[in-house]
Amino acid sequence: MKNVVFIPNIDLGNNRNSSYQYSVKSWKAWCDKNDCELLVWEDLLYPVDYMKITCQRYYLFDILDGNNIEYNQVLMVDADTIVHSDCPNFFGETDGKYCGVMNDGDYEWVLRSIRGFGDELFDGMRIHPWNYINGGFQILNKNHKEFFETMKNYYNENSSSISETISKLKTATDQTILNLMLEKNEVDIKILPDCYNLQDLTRKNLLYIDRNCWWTDELHFLNAGWVYHFNAIPQNNMGRDASYWMKRTYEELYK
C-alpha cells in the first residue's frame, strides 16, 4: 500500500482554482519521486452553501474507500501550496500519529478565532495557540477514521450553528473547529516542523509585493522551507496575488 497525497481542486466557476494546476503538478512530481499516489478531488459532495469545501474534506476516507484506493498514510494538503522538488519524504517522520504544522501567522486572528468558536460552539473551551495546527497540511492514517466520523457527525448535527458562527466571526471555516475537536477527543498529535507548511509568507518578509520593500525580488522562501503555502496575501499595488506566486514558484522549480 502506498502513501497518498489528497489535494482539492474544485472549480466553483469563479476562476479561483485556475492556479491550482501548479500545485497539482508540483505534488504529482513529488509523488512520482517518492513512490506515492496523488488523488485530486474535483467533485463537490454537498453544495457549498450548506458545507464549505474545507469542511467536506473530512469525507476523505469515504472518498478513498468509495474509489477502492488502498493506502497507508494520507496527506491532506491545500491546493494553494507548492512543494519543492527536493522536499524529503515527510511520511517517514510521522511515528504513525496525526500530524500537522503549527499555524504560524496572524496570532490575533488565531486567538480571536479560538475565543469565538470556543464561546459560540464549545461552551467556552480554550486551547493554546502553540498547539493550534494549520488545516492545510494534515497527515493521517486508518487509525483516524473514527475521528473523521466524529468531525462529520459534529458538522451534520450542528450545521446551522456552524454556518452562523463562520459568518459572524469571519476568521475560519473548519480549522478552529478541527483544533478544538482534536483537543476535545484527545487525539495524539505530532507537530511537524514548519518547513512542511511554510505559511503567511507576507508577514515573514518573503514576498516582494511592494517596490519599497527593502529586500530583493527573489524567491527567498525557497531556502526557508519545503512546502510553500500562499495564504493570507493582501491586496497589493503590484497585483501579486497567490496565483502569481504559485505560477512563478512552479516555473522556477520545475522548468
N, C-alpha and C positions, 0 to 999 in steps of 0.2 A: 504493500500500500504506500502511495506517495503522499507527501505533504502537498497541501492545496493553498493557492492564493486566490481568494474570493474578492472580486472588485465590482462595485456597481457601476454601470454605465447606462443610466436611464435617460431616455430622451423625452422630456416633458414639452417639447415644442417651443422652448424659449431660447434655444441655441446655447444653453449653458453647458451642455455636455460636449460641445464641439472640440474642446481642447482635451477631453478625457482620452482621446485616441493616443495621445503621447504618454499618458500614464499607462494605458493598457499595453502599448508597445514596449515600454521600458520593463514592465513586470513580466511580459512574455519572454523577453530576452533573459531576464534574471531567472525565471523558472526553467527555461531550456538549459541554462548553465548549471543549475543546481538540482536537476532531475526532479522538479516539482511540476504540478499540474495547475494551469491557470483556468479559473472559472469566472467568466464575465457574466454578470447578472444584468439582463436588459429588459425584463418584463415586470411591471408592477404587479403586486399581489392584491393590493387594495388601492382605491382612489386616494390621492394624496390629501384630499380634504378630510378624509377620515383618519388616515395614518401617514405620517411623514415617511419619506424613503428611509431615513435613518432609523426609524422605529421598525420598519418592515424587515430590516436586515437580520433581526433576531429570529426570523424564519429560516435562517441559514441551514440548519440540519434538515428541515423539511425539504429544502431545495436540493441538498446533496442526496438525500435518500430518494427523493422523487425522480432524480435523474440517474439513480443506480451508480453513484460515484463512490468508489472506495477511497478511504482517506485515513491518514494517521493524525497529523495536526493540520489546523487550518488558520491561515492569516486572513482576517477580515480587515481590508485596508481601503481607505477613501480614494476616490478617483481624482482628487486634486493633489496627488503625490507623484513624484518621480523617484525611482530607485537608481542608485549609482550602479554602473556596470560591474564594479569591483566589490559591491556590498557582500559581506560574509553571509553564510547561511545561518541566520538567527534561529532557525528551528532547533539547532543543536544547543541553544542556550536557555531553553525553557524549563528544564527539570520537570517536564510534564505538567506544569502549572498553567493557570490562567495568566496570561502575560499582557502587559500594556506598558506605555511610556507616560510618565507624569506630564500633566498638562502644564507646560512651561511657557506661559504667555501673559495675558492680561489678568493679573491676580484680583483686581477689583471685580471684574466680570465673574471670575470663579467664585469669589466669596459671596457676591450678590446672588449668584445662581444657587449656591448651596443653601443660603439662608432662605431664598424664595421658594424653591422646590421643597425644602425641608419643612417650611411652615405650611405651605399650601397642600402638600400631598403626604407628608411623612410625620405628622404630629410633632413638629419642631425638631426633628432629628438633625444632627450636625455631623460632618466628617471633617478631617483635617485636609487642607488644600494640598499638603505634600503627599497625601495618599490618593489624590484625585487624578485619574488617568484620562488621557485624551481618547475619545472613541474612534479615532481614525486609524488606529493600529492596534488590533486585538488578536492575540494568538490563543487558540483553544483546541480542545480535543473532545472525544466522545464522553469523557467524564463531566463535561459541562453541558450536556444535553438537558439535564434536569433544570439547571439554572436558566437556560434559554426558554424552557417551557414556563418557568416562573415569570420571566420577563414578558412573554406573550400573554399569559393569563392576566398579569397585572394590567397590561395595556387594555386588553379587551374588557376587563371589568371596570376600568376607570377612564375610558376613552374620552368622555366628555370633560371630566375634570382635568385630564392631562392637556387636552386641546386648549381649554380656557387658561390654564396656567402658562403654557407655552406662549400664548398670545399676550398674556398680561405681563410676563417677565421679560420677554424678548432677549433671553440670554442663552437658551439651549433648547434642543428638542429631546433627544434621548440621553445625552451624555451625562447630565447630572442625575437623572433617574437611574441610569446604569450604575453610577458610582454609589449612590445611596442603596441600591438593591444589592450590590456586591458586599457592602458592609453589613447590611441587614441579614443577608443569607450566609455570612461568614465564609465567603469564598476565599480560598487561599490564593493570593495574587503575588506574582513576581513582577517587580518593576524593572523593566529593561532600560539600558542607557538611552539618553535622548538622541544618540546618533541614529537610532532606528525610527525616529519620528521627529525630525528637527522642524519645529513649528514656529509660527509667528515670526517669520524671518525679518519683517519690517522693524519690529521692536529690537531686534538683535543687530541692527545696522548692517544687514546682509543683503538688502535690496537697494539698488540705486534707482530711486523714484523721484528725485529732485535734483536739478543741476547745481543746487547749492550744497549737496551732500559733500562732506569733506573726504569721503573715501572714493576710490576709483570705480568705474563702471565695469566691474568684473563679477564673475560668479564666485565670490569668496566662500559662499556656503558649501561649495564642493569639497572644501578642506575642513569643514566643521561637522560633517555627519555623512550618513549613507542614504537615508531616505528623507526627501525634502517635501514638506507639507506646505503648500502655497495657500494658507488660510489667513484670514484677518488682514488682507492687504487693503489699505484705504484707497479711496479715490485720490488720484494724484495728477499733477499738471503735465506729466509725461505720458499719461494714458497707459501705464504699465500695470495691467491687472494680472490675475492669476493665469489667464490664457497666454499672455505674452511670456511670462516667466516659464511656464511649462514647456512651450514650444522652444524657447531659447535654450533651456536646460537640456531637453531631449536631444536637440540638434548638436549641442556641444559634446554630449556624452556618447552619442550613438551614430553620428555621421562623420 
